[in-house]
Amino acid sequence: MRALLWLLLTASVLANVFVGTFSDWTGGLRIAGSVCTGAVLLGSVAGLWLTRPRDNRARV
C-alpha cells in the first residue's frame, strides 16, 4: 500500500511539473490539470502520513 502511495506522490509531482511547464495547456484546462494533480498529491501525502510506522516508545 505504501509503495503505491509513494508511486502516486511521485507521479503527481511529475504530472504537475509537466502541466505547469511543458504542456501547451492554457486557461481552464491548465487549472483543472493542476487541481487534479494537486488533489492526488495531497491524498497520497495524507495516506502516507496515516500509514506511517508508529513507535510507541518514549523519545529521548
C-alpha positions in Angstrom: 0.0 0.0 0.0 2.7 2.5 0.9 4.6 1.7 -2.3 1.5 2.6 -4.3 1.1 5.9 -2.3 4.8 6.8 -3.0 4.2 6.0 -6.7 1.2 8.2 -6.7 3.1 11.0 -5.0 5.9 10.9 -7.5 3.6 10.7 -10.5 1.5 13.6 -9.3 4.6 15.8 -8.8 5.9 14.9 -12.3 2.5 15.5 -13.8 2.2 18.8 -12.1 5.6 19.9 -13.4 4.5 18.8 -16.9 1.2 20.7 -16.7 2.9 23.8 -15.4 5.9 24.0 -17.7 5.9 21.7 -20.8 2.3 21.4 -21.8 0.6 23.9 -24.1 -2.5 23.9 -21.9 -3.9 27.3 -21.2 -6.8 28.7 -19.1 -9.3 26.3 -17.6 -7.6 23.2 -18.8 -4.3 24.2 -17.1 -6.2 25.0 -13.9 -8.1 21.7 -14.0 -4.8 19.8 -14.5 -3.2 21.5 -11.6 -6.1 20.9 -9.3 -6.3 17.2 -10.2 -2.6 16.6 -9.7 -2.7 18.6 -6.5 -5.6 16.6 -5.2 -3.7 13.3 -5.9 -0.6 14.8 -4.3 -2.5 15.8 -1.1 -4.3 12.5 -1.0 -1.1 10.4 -1.3 0.6 12.6 1.4 -2.3 12.1 3.7 -2.3 8.4 3.1 1.4 8.1 3.7 1.0 10.1 7.0 -1.9 7.9 8.2 0.0 4.7 7.4 3.3 5.8 8.9 5.0 3.4 11.3 4.4 4.4 14.8 6.9 4.0 17.6 5.2 3.9 21.0 8.5 4.1 23.0 9.3 7.3 24.7 11.6 9.5 22.6 14.7 10.9 24.3 
